[in-house]
Amino acid sequence: MQQYLDLVDRVLKCGTRKTNRTGVDTISTFAEFYRVDLADGYPLITTKKVNFKAMLHEVFWYLSGADHIRELRKHTKIWDDWADENGNLETAYGRYWRRYPVPADGTALGSEVFVQASHPHVHREADGSLSFDQIGWAIDELRANPNSRRIVINAWHPANAIVSKLPPCHAFWVLNVRGDGHLNCHLTQRSADIALGVPFNLACYALLTQIIAREAGLQVGEFAHTLIDAHIYVNHVENLKKQLTRKPLTLPKLEVAEKPLNDLAFEDFLLVGYQHHDPIKFEVAV
């Protein structure tokens, strides 16, 4: 996909060297942006092999609302470095996507308002607290009010983020319907590892846009991506330069079984016609 290669090229040419918490320096630029038309195919990077199965397991983990990786680690180890020995995480995307904490009664300030326990997308947790299913609400809102400019799904909780080992990188996303009934998705990412993270992020949110569009009776539109700190780890530079010499191939298609989102299973997704160049190894900076 040329948009990805152009992003890599811009950061390599325009970035400045920075230190960071991992101890491995990065080449970094500020506020990068690209967009892809999902009608052109499923945007799985073709200039190297992307592990689609691992990405799909990660998406199902997000959608499960789990706050641990005990099931996910049976299929992929990509989150093991940030979990404890029991698989517990200090921050989990799905927890906030599907179980965002609702403030307790009596904590509102002044005229603040929060959803009540009777709301159809509010659930009571095991400890008695309330949580809100942002995904379920977003789908219902797309059906009832597709022209809304307020369909935001948030993975960022400030009181968690400042103490978490790894607060969400892809912090929030917005769903927006064009006048012709096509669903667009815009992701804002505070920190973007271009070699390892962005190909997964692109594949993940393109998939989510596709299944949510169908659930809401819409067509797929565009995926747009803003990367606040767009960075390349210095030990990734040479292999990314190698990737830049490769010509993008025709994008594959993603076929999904005709089932409601909450009933979908791993085997309901079929990647068709994925042609790719040889794999490229990049080391994870923890």
C-alpha angles and dihedrals in degrees: 000000000000095000089063094048090049089053091051091048094050094051093047091050101038105027128109126217117259138176120229144177094278095064091235111106122231138211100230141186131183128245104353119181140191136162136201133198106233090205087073091067140281105313101229107150111255101187087079133010115272117202098241094178093055090048091050092051088051091052091052089050090053092048092048091066091226120161092205138048101230093120096034094055090061087069107027138010096210094115099038095098091063100043131079123244090275093053096253120147130205088217129019124181095216092052090063097035093054106015108033109170116256113211114254121255112278096027098096116112121224110319096348116139132200133184116277129235090257094064110115093235096047117098133187114237124219091263092054096256122127128244134186127227104222094181094052091047093048092054093049091047092051089054096045102033110016093166092061116126092199103075098122127155113201128198095173121098109174096207089054098038097059092057102031122108089226116011116195115295095193092051105179143350135204128212117211129178121215120223090257094059100261119138118228126192126202120193123197111202120189094197125021127189098202099197100046110011107040097058088054093044091051093049092044098051094041088056092047091050090052097050095040091049091054092045089054095043094251137124123244116263127170136329114215125187131197115193112195098189103022108187146173118203110233091238088058097054100091095048091047089053087053090051090052090063092061124093117233115246130216111293119248127236126243116217118195128191117251097257136121113269094250091052097051118117133193093262091055091076122080123185108208126198100357106173117177144164121251119298119268120210120226123179118233116239107215 
